[in-house]
Amino acid sequence: MSAKNIVIKDKVPLGQKASFGAGHLVLNLLPGALGVFMFFLLTAFGMSPFLAGLLGGLPRIFDALSDPIMGFITDNTKSRWGRRRPYIFIGAILSGLFFILLWQMDENNSQTYNFWYFLIMSMVFLIGNTMFATPLIGLGYEMTTDYNERTRLMAFSQTVGQVAWMIVPWFWVLIANPDLFADQATGVRQLSVVVGGICIALGLLPAIFCEGLDDSKMENRKEITFKKALSNLKELFQSIILVSKNKPFMKLCAATFLVFNGFQLVASFSYFIIVFYMFNGDYGAAGNWPAWFSTITAVATAFLVIPIVSKIADLFGKRRAFIISTALSIVGYILKWWGFSPENPWLMFMPIPFMAFGLGGLFTLMMSMTADVCDLDELENGMPRREGTFGAIYWWMVKLGQAIALVLGGLVLELVGFDQNAATQTVETMTRLRIADILIPAATAGLAIWVMVSYSLTEERAREIQDKLVERRGKM
């Protein structure tokens, strides 16, 4: 239990928390909208499933390469506005504009033309998004040095970020509504303008109002120029190696990969179970139940789970809070067996308060613990601080989990016998699908708990590291 009260200088003002949270809303809204809009590549723009799959996977390879590079650049940047904020400002504008341009396709163009247009624009969009996202994550790690205030900051930002997931499920309904748009392609084009505009407006807030550490006396930063590109590439690899040797950080990455990958792997199964098990393949009868399931999950995560997890972390430490919240999520997964009931659809909301502890606790706590890990890295390896690199590698792990989940999710559907062309599914298929929907995330969550049992960076150790850093280089 924490024995220290927060020092005034380490308390993040509400306005800065709100601005940082607005940035996280953008971080969630862009990929959430992208995931929904990708579905309409098939139905609105006539893209074949194979090509649509390539458009979903190929840009992720590029994204995996660009994140660490951006992390290294922002760690070593020198400017009057700090290391992070200039990139966040420019990246917010580029992310919104490129998202809009990405979806200004004409359904009358050839499939080949639209494929290459979307692929090239996806790469361009990811450059802008990486320029925004990577320094924003790094900025959050350095906005406070207090052990518990870091959790409160991340909890606040994750709560605001969940607003995106309350909205995104309804994009399906809006785009397909003939009373709003003449056709689906028009709906995608026009809604992308709204989403992009909102992301620009909200994304600028952390660049304007949030404050990171004073880096005016930070030593050993590399010169970021084209002439130094090759030597900087070598330094980048060395920095990645140093980060990979940080054992507490590797445990955070492993636990995140397990929890997030397990959840994402079965994320689409709930939709299939609602439609084919609860409503016997009748999409009309299923109606908005899947959208409400996703929205209520986001609401429970934002306003119930995250505040509870933050309080548990204050009382018992971050490691124990993670173990407790992940264990509660396993209870939620098991309750889905009784929650998805054809006799009473309202029971589908019963497991949500428990399930929501999985991702709600995961990102609140892991981002807070990564900030502690950055202190350990400075103690062991000196300047410059590597918040950008740590953030880039951590989120690369998240994206790797998403990519693997896309592949394995389809494989599981095939193994259980799911037939996408059938109007209804067999009883055996749905039973196997429901078992997989429970066992997979429960098993990966259990493995994550096992990984984190030996996590060594406690509150006492984190405060001891802070004291040593202050003694070595003074306050920052």
N, C-alpha and C positions, 0 to 999 in steps of 0.2 A: 504494500500500500504506500502511496506517495506520501512523503513526510514534508515536502517542500511546497510552499506557496509560490505561485508564479510571480516573477519579478516584472514590474510595470513595463520595462523596456522590451521584455520578451513577449508581451501580450499583443496579439495581432488585432488592430482596430476592426470594428464591425464592417466598416466601409471597405477595407481591404479584403476581408473574408468574403464579402458579397461579390466583389470584383473578381477575386480568384475563383469563386463558385460559378460566376457567369462564364468564365473561361472553360470550366469543366462541363458546363451545359453544352457549350459548343463542341467539346471533345466527344461528348456522347451523341449529340444531335446529328453531326455529320456522318459518322459511320452507321448510325441507326437509320437515317434517311437513305443512305446509300444502299443498305441492305434491302429495304423495301422497294426502292426504285429499280434495283437490279432485277427483280421479279418481272417487271414490265418490259425488260429487254425482250422477253419471249412473247408476251401477249400483245404488247403495243407496237413494238418495232420489228417483230418477226424474226428475231435472232434464234438460231438453232440452239438446243440445250448444250451441245458440245462447245460451240463458240462462246455461249454465255458463261459456261464453266471456265473456259480459258480467260475470259475477261475478268472473272472473279479471282483467279489464281495468279496469273502472270504479274499483275501490278504488285502483289504482295512480296514477290521476290525482290523487286526494285525497292520497295518500302523497307525491307529488312536491311538493305545495304545503306540506305540514306539516313536512317535513324542514328547509328553510331557516329557517322560523319558529322551530322548536325550537332550531336552531343559534344563532340570534341571541339567544334568551332565555337559553340557558345561558351564552353568552359574557358576558352583561351582568348575570348574577345575583350578588347579594351575600348570603352567609350564613355562619354560623359553621362550617358543614361544607364550605365551598368552593362552586365554581360548578357542579360536575357531580354529586356524590354524592347529594344529596337527590333529584334527578330519577331517577337510576339506581335508587335504593331503591324509590321509589313506582312507577316504570315497570316494574320486575321483577314486582312483585305484580300490577299491572294487566294486564300482558302475559299472564301465566299464567292469571289468572282469566278474562279475556276470550276467550282461546283456547279454554278449556273451554266457556264459554257459547256460543261461535260454533258448536260442533258438537253442541249438545244439541237437535237438530232431530228431529221425528217424521216418519218416512217416510209416515205416513198423512195428514199435512196436505196441503193442496192445493199444487200446484206454485207458484202465485202467492204463497201465504203463505210458503212456504219461501224463495222468491226474495227477497222483501223482508226477511224475518228475517235471512237470510244477508248481504244487502247492507248493511243498517244495522249489524249486529254486526261486519261487516268494517271499517267506518269506525271504530267504537268500539275494536276491537282494534288498529287501526293507530295510534290516538292513544296508547294505552298502550305499544305497541311503539316508536313514535318517541320517546316520553319516556324510554324505556330505551336505545335504540340510539344516538341522536345524541350524548348526553352521554358515553356509554361510549367511543365513538370519539374524541371530543375529549379525554377523560381520558387515553387511551393516548398521544396526541401530546405530552402535557405531563408524563408520569411520569419522564422523564429528558431531559437536554439533551445527552447524549453522542451523537455521530454514530453510532458502532458499537453502543452499547448499545440504541439505538432499534431497530436491526435485530434484535438478539437478543430484545428484548421482543416485537416483532411476530412473529418466528419461533416463539417459545414459544406465543404466543396462537393463531397459526394452526395449530400442531400439535395443541393441545387442541381447537380448533374442528373439526378434521377428524374427531374421534371421532363427531360428529353424522352425518357422511356414511357412516361405517361402520355406523351403526345404521339410518338412515332407509330404505335399500332394503328392509329386512326388514319394514317396516310393511306392505308389500303382502302378504307371506306371512302375517303374523299376522292381519290383518283378514279375509282371505279363508279362514282356517282354520276349518272348521265344528266342530272339536274344541275350539276356544278360545271362540268366540262363536256365539250362536244364529243370527245373520245378520250381514251386513256393516254395516248401520246400527248395530246394537248394538256391534260391534267399533269403529267410528269413535267413538261416544259414550264408551265406556269407555276406549279408548286415549288419547283427548284429555285425560282426567282425569290419566292417568299423565304424559303429556308436559307438561301445564300445571304440575303439581306439581313436576316436576324443574326446569322453567325458573324457577319462583319460588325454589326452594332455591338453585340455582346463580347466578341473577341477582342475588341479594342480596350475594353475596360481594365483588364489586368495590366496591360501595357501602360496605361495612363495613371492608375491609382495604386498599384501594388508596389511594395518596396522590398528589395532583396538585401543581402548583406553589403556592407561597404567594402568594395574590392579594390580601393585605390592603392592599398599597400600589399596586394596579393602578389606573391613572387612566382617566378619560374614559368610564366605563361609563354606559350609559343607564339611566334609571329604568324598571323594568318594572311598569307599572300600567295599569289600564283607561283612565284619563284620558289617558295618554300613548300610547295605541294607534295613533292616526293618525300622530303624529310618529315613533313607533318604526317604523311601516311604511315611512316614507320613509327612515329610517336603515338599515333592512334592505335596501332596494333599493340604497342607496349602498354598503353593505358588500358586496353581491353584485357590484356593478360593480368595486369595488376588487379583489376576489378574481379576477374574470374577466380583469383586466389583468395578473395575475401569470403571466408567460410560462412559467416552469418548471412551475407547477401545471397550466396548460392542456395542456402536453405530457403530464403524468401522466394527466390525464383522457382525452386522445385515445388514448394507448396502452392504457389500461385498457378503454376502449370497444371498441377494435379486438380486443384479445385475448379479452376476456370475451364480447363479442357474437358473435365468430366461433365460440367454443367452445359457447356456449349455443344458437346457431342449429342446430347439428348434434347437440346432446346426446342427443336422443331417437332419432337415427338408429341408434346402436349397438344399441338394443333391437330395432328393426325388422330390422337386418342379421342379428343373432344368430338371431331367430325365423324370418325368411323366406328368408334366404340360407343360413345354416349348418344350419338344421333344417327347411327347406322348408315353413314355415308350421305346423309341429307344435308347438303351445304346450306339450303334455305333455312332448315330448322336450327342448324348450328348458329346461323346469323352472326351476331357480334360477340358471342360468348368467348371465342379465342382472344379477341381484342380486349375485352374486359378482364380476362385472366392476366394478360400482360400488364395492363394498366394498374390493376389492383396490386400486383406484385411490386411494381415500381412505387406505388403509394406506401405500401407497407414497409418497403426498404427505406424510403426517405424519412418517413415520419414516426416509425416505430422502431425499426431495427437499428439504424445508424446511431440515434441518440442513446439507445441501451448499450450498444457495443462501446461507444465512447465512454460511458459511465463505468462499465466493467473494467475498461483499460485503466481508467483513473484509479480505481479501487484495488485491482489485482495485477496490473501490469499487462503489457500488450501481448506477450506470449500466451498467458492464460486466457486472455480475452479471445484470442484467435481459436484456441482449443475449444473453449466453451461455445463460441458462435458456430464453429464448424460442426461440432457434435449436435447442436440444435438443428442444423440444416439436414443432417442425416435423419433425424426424427421426422422432419418435414417430407423428405423423399419417401420414407416408408408410409407415411399417412396418405400419399397419393393413391395407394392401392384402394383405399376406401373413399377417397375424395372424388375420384372420377367415377361417378355413379350415374348410370342411365336413368335410374328412378328419381334422382334428385340432383339436378345440375348445380344447384347452389352449393353443394358440398365440395365442389372443386376449389372453392376459396378457403376451405379449412386448412390445408397444408401450408398455405402461403406465408403466414406469420413465422413459421419455423423455417421453411425453405429459404426465405429472404435473408436469413442470417448468413447464408453461404457467401454470396457475392457482396452483400452489404458489409459484413465484417471483413471480408478479404481485402478489398481495396482501401477501406478506411484505415485498417491496421498496417497493411503492407507498405503503403506509401509513407505512413508515419515512421515505421521501422527502417525504411530505406534512408530517411533523413538521418536517423541515428547512425546507420552504417556509413554514411558519408563522413561523419565525424571520425569514426574509427579509421577510415581510409586516410584522412589527413594526418592522423596521429602516426600511422604506420609508414606512409609514403610521402608525406609533406605536400607542399603546394605544387600546382594549383588545385583547389578543390574540384571534385569531379561530379558534381550533382547532375550535369547534363549527360555525362557518359553513363552514370548509374541509371538515370531515368530512361535513357535510350535502350540500354540492354534489358532492363526490366520489362519495358513495354514491347520490346522485340520478342521476349518470351511469351507475353500475352498474345501477340499476333501469330506467333508460331503455333500456339495452342488453338487459335481460331482456324488456321489453315488445316491443321491435322484433324480438327473436329469436322470440317467440311467433308474431308475424305472419308473418315471413319464413320461418320453419321450415315452416309449413303451405304456404306458396307454393312452396317448393322441392319438397316432397313431391308437389304437384300437377304441377309442371313435369317431374319425372322420371317421371311416370305411375303413381305409387303409388295403388293402389285399396284403400281401407280395408275394403271389403266383400268382397274376394276372399280365398279361403282360401289361395291361393298367388299369387306375383307372377311376372311374366315375367322372363326372363333379362336382357332389355334394361333393364327398370326397375331391377333390382337392381344392374346394372353402373353405370348412371347415378347411382343413390343412393350407391354406394360411392365413386365419383369425387367427388361433391359432399361426402361425409363427410370426404374428405381435403383437397380443394382449398380449400374455404371457410375452415376454421380456419388452414390453412397460409398462405393469402394474407393474411388479416387479421393474423396473427402477423408476417409479413414486413413489412407496412406499419407495425406498431407498432415494430419494430426501427428502421426508417427514421426514424420520428418521434423516437425516443429517442437517436439518434446525436448530435444537436445539443443534448441536455440539458446545461445549463451549471452546475448546482449541484453541484460536486464536493465532496469531503471538505475540501480546502483552503479552498474558498470558504465552506463551511458553518461551519468553525471560525473563520474570519475574521469572519463575521457574528456568531457567538456572542461573540467578544471585544469587538466594537463594542457589542453590546447590554449586556454587563456594564459596560462603561465608561460607557454612557449612563445606565442605571437601576439598576446594582448587581445582585447575585445575587438570584434568585427561587427 
